[in-house]
Amino acid sequence: MYENFEKWLDGALELEIPDNAVALNFNIYEDGDDLWSVEMVACDRFDVADQDWACDEVFATREEPFEWEEATEWQTVMDNVVGWVAKYLTEGKYADTAKKYAGIGCGFVDGDIEIMYVKE
């Protein structure tokens, strides 16, 4: 599954993200009937202490999310997506492009965000 996510994320990071974007977040959705999706959003602020930063979107892949079907629980999906993002940040084609942002988060759209990366 990671290879499919990696290909999707390569494409997302090749898109023209606005210059005022300072952070990325991966929103996970439970779409029902064992369907799941992830979108990447770029935000114009980042604050480790205030997770609402992820609501200040200036860009989103909402029209073309990464989608898959899997009969599992939300926590497993969260763990998998966090693992995929972490792996991408260490070995992905555009890992350096992603790491130019102040921060990167991941989480269910209606839940807490796990901070995956903070620029030093």
Beta strands, then each sheet from edge to edge (+ up, - down):
strand 1: 23-32
strand 2: 35-43
strand 3: 57-60
strand 4: 66-69
strand 5: 103-108
strand 6: 114-118
sheet 1: 3+ 2- 1+ 5+ 6-
sheet 2: 3+ 2- 4+
end
